[in-house]
């Protein structure tokens, strides 16, 4: 074969260098990594959220007992972006009904400062945690309130004694999938159930 006349690897031929190929692969890898969360199915997204929240609940309960503080998770139902965050207060603070909590939220002292003993905790997150796109809190139900909370804000308490609100937190895609996070009040264990669950269906032994 006459290599000087070969069409392969001649000086004048246009081609990709190894560095150019590596750059293209890096860009493609970045696009794939960025796009994967958006391509997740609703079921996979809910599975990820429930796993993260189960770990968070366990961490909050442990922190409440260790630091002898009352913690609570605030679930915010607002438009298309549902979110949640953690608040804490010194010592034991009794859980309140949703009506009492709404009054607490608007109570101010003479200088306009909130009278609530709770403050946002940055121990678990420095900003609100948002549910993935097209996932929502369908309801948050506790034993304190006669009906599940489906709008505004809902609260789940963790006491310094290790007790937790018995609660059912439903997460949905508003179409065909609704999962429930069910919290045991004595052990703090969280069970994930792949269907809507009301507290009246449960029996605590």
Number of C-alpha atoms within 10 A of each C-alpha: 5 5 9 9 8 9 10 9 11 12 7 7 8 8 9 8 8 8 9 11 11 12 11 11 12 12 12 12 12 11 11 12 11 11 11 9 13 11 11 12 10 19 16 12 20 24 14 13 16 22 14 11 13 18 11 15 20 14 12 25 25 17 20 25 17 12 11 17 20 27 30 28 20 18 25 21 21 13 9 11 15 21 18 18 19 26 19 22 18 15 16 15 17 9 18 15 14 18 10 10 16 14 11 15 12 11 13 13 9 6 6 8 10 15 12 15 13 16 14 19 17 13 11 16 11 11 12 17 14 16 18 18 14 14 22 24 26 21 21 24 24 23 14 14 12 10 12 20 20 15 15 12 18 24 24 23 26 28 24 21 16 19 17 24 21 20 25 28 25 26 24 21 19 12 9 8 15 22 23 26 24 23 23 19 17 14 12 21 15 22 14 18 15 16 14 17 20 19 16 7 6 11 6 8 5
